[in-house]
């Protein structure tokens, strides 16, 4: 039975109306089985079809002039809306018509080190796909801005997790399972500050510090000289070994792979992009990555989220997290 009604191609803001329309169709079909048998098209009364089309036209006209009607609708799953291109910033106009999923977060208290006191209670999530990549917009409340690295300092951060293999049986949401990996896109405020231009200097990290002699800035060693580079490596052993976790960095995100707690490792390459912006009461972060293998238009998979509050001394396993959340990848872009 093909219920191809006018509301079938409605924009995202009319998804609820479409659902109610299809529900009415189902009720009509069950009440009039004699009109359904052998028919290829829906037998719902044409008068009602015409009425629905008229209502749709009215709502679309109002939406064109009413910013209130154009507000994103709330959903019980993450819906990746199909658009021509994925937004790169959190204030892009494209997000204004994308459904919002508000996901409750729970403490990670299953493995050590555990987080015993909750912090971030929820995260608001939107998603957009262009058929090749998918972008997630995460927004959450955080009273403090933690973006300066240093001793006993913890970064604000967030992450998006997707199963490597798409299927009805997904691995455990706690970073996957052995032989059943997950892919994680991880953003840190520490990294965002560096990408945004924060100098890699003691004065930038500790504004109140007075530098008398420091290997990176010592006047007695010409910058860039062999002696200066040797001294820099001596006092920065992690960088000397190729560990670039703290910088310098050209993007504020890193792609990771995990097969369960304590198994996380860097992906062979980072193909994700991201940008975080501080708001009046928290953060808005956009994370963009390629669609997972096997995920196509109209298909479903699962997604999970995590948030760290630096002021709450959250790092690593100490985090607020979500369970798996259904993720719908929409079909053709609107207007196509």
Order of alpha helices (4+ residues) and beta strands (2+ residues): alpha-alpha-beta-beta-beta-beta-beta-beta-beta-beta-alpha-alpha-alpha-alpha-beta-beta-beta-beta-beta-beta-beta
